[in-house]
Amino acid sequence: MKVVGTNPYGTAALWQAPSHVERALYQAKLRGDWPAYFDVLAASDLFMMQSRKDVDERPRSTVFHPYWNPQLRAQCLAVYTAGMLPPPVADPVYCAYELDWFAQTWNERDPQWLVVNPGSPCEGVLPTGPEARALWRRHAAGVESVGLEGGRVHTLSVGGPLRGPVAFGLACGAHIAVTNGRFWNSLAYHGIGYKLEKQTLKEWWGVTSRADWLSAQERLLDADMVSGVWEFVLGLRRQMARDFAGPVGLDHWREAAAHVIRAGAEEAAQPVLTPDGVTQGRPRAAAEIDGQIAGVQRLIGRIARYESRFRADGLLPEQGYVRSAEAWDYGRASGMARWGLAAGYCTLAETESAVLRAGRLVKANYDSWQDFSAAYILGRCLHFDEEQFGKWYASALTTHRALTTDPSSPWLNLPWE
């Protein structure tokens, strides 16, 4: 099989690849190691330009949009690895596919050439005949998973901010990016491609329109999705710690919560004088109040047990505790800003604005990346884990350790001040 390799920059030219994927393609190409080149391709998402109207109206079908290559004097189909994508626009959009998918889908009426990252130093011009597609399938057969590996820090060396307020705001969403195997600093975000990003927002968030996205984005930035009950018990302990200038015992915390709830119920039962006259209070049954107290005290126990595990695993320092779980919303707000862009619900400018707001809120409410991370993980676990310390906790712990130890992590390179 013949593979055409072109490099308009010259083989001796220095080129900074956007990510390790393009760097691996470039190095394999320079060595003439096309088996290695295909191994990288088979393990990578390959993004193809699509008409937004076509994708929205026929999501189960895919239309090729070939272009004329004057050097080859033939029709070619362009695909891009994640680091080589242009910034998202309203139309066209980019959807992600796998090399194996192309091998199975291609037919003799399709273009003669598949061009990977056209015009770049890591460009590959690949023939698409039966022999070539059989080779693609052989390389794909040895791949366990396609896409960037989850649980590792992936950084765009080119095309993503590495310093400054925007980078800080993006780093607030790094828990999500690292867990899902995405570039933490990709502001011009395509994620897993337009089609799948839309599907994911619908399934996980019920977001199916720009209005839905705007509502979800604002609620997250207002920390309106975090449970008010969580914030009540955490805020109560925070106040007690300030008042008593020291750690708050578990029994003391529980008793204080019961006292506040009973006092609030008594106050709500009293008549209130308003400009419109006297408004009668709303007394509550004793059983209802007791049930609320029992639920809050169970929650306090859950939080205390999570924090004990956090200290054992290095998420919290000795005697450390979580002051607020609002980090759970702020981190997701940074993620939502990018998801909305990838799904076509907002502009790049709107994404940047939301990311900046998330960064400001995190910096105003937390003292360090460690402080923020523990709060984020507590919110995640209270929402998903049900005190099983299962995959939701394990994946968050893996991500935390990557972000606090990997030399390329934004948490080690972006100052908090």
C-alpha angles and dihedrals in degrees: 000000000000119000119191115217120190129177115180090185094059125246093266094053118112113239129180107215117216093234144352090273095062090039090056091048091049094048092047090050093050090052091046087237099148095167088061090046091055091046090058092046093049091054095046135082109247114207122209128192115249138177108256090218091054093050094047095047098038108024093164094057132065128210121204116223105197125188132209115256109203093197093054092032088221144098113270136186116223124215129176136206115231096263093054099054120120119237112285117265132182092261137043104034132195125235126193124239137166129244089242090055090055090048092054098039101046120101135181093267092061124091120296093232138047110203118202116206094344117220095012128112089251093052117141122194106201128188114231105208124127093272091050093049091049087055091051090053093050092054092045091052090067095053119100096191136002123227136033114327115259120233093038131098110250117190133187106226089190126030099026131079116257099178138031137039096312091053089048092052091049090049088059086067094045093106089066095040094051094043091051097040099249134137105269093210102044104123093166087061129189096162110181092344136280098284097048095040090056091047092049094050090051095048099042103030108018088239111151103148144033090260090054091049093049090050094048092045094052094045091053093047089049089049086236096140096058110097113265089215091058090051092046094058095039092047091049092054091045090055092046091051089054093046095048096033094227149053118323117228119231095240092047090051092051093047092049091051091052091049093051093048093049092046090050091050091050092050092048089053093058121093114253127215111224133170086263094054134265117342114203118236125244110238117200129214116259090236091056092051092046090050091052092049092049091051093049092048091051088052090051089054092050092050092048092051092048091050091049089055090045090057092048091051096044098252091117130029120242108290089010122137140178114262098191137000093214087109086077089065097039093052091049090046089061089050094045090055090061096039090055091053093049091049093049097247098120144016130259089251091054091049091052092048092052092046090052091050091050090052093050092049093050093049092048095050105036135049103215144355088265091054092047093046095052090050092048092050092048090055091047092050096045088052100043115007104063089205094293094119086220132139095319091058097035094053092046091051091049090051093047091052092049092050093048097045110029108099089220093054116122088222089066095042106039114075117227094218 
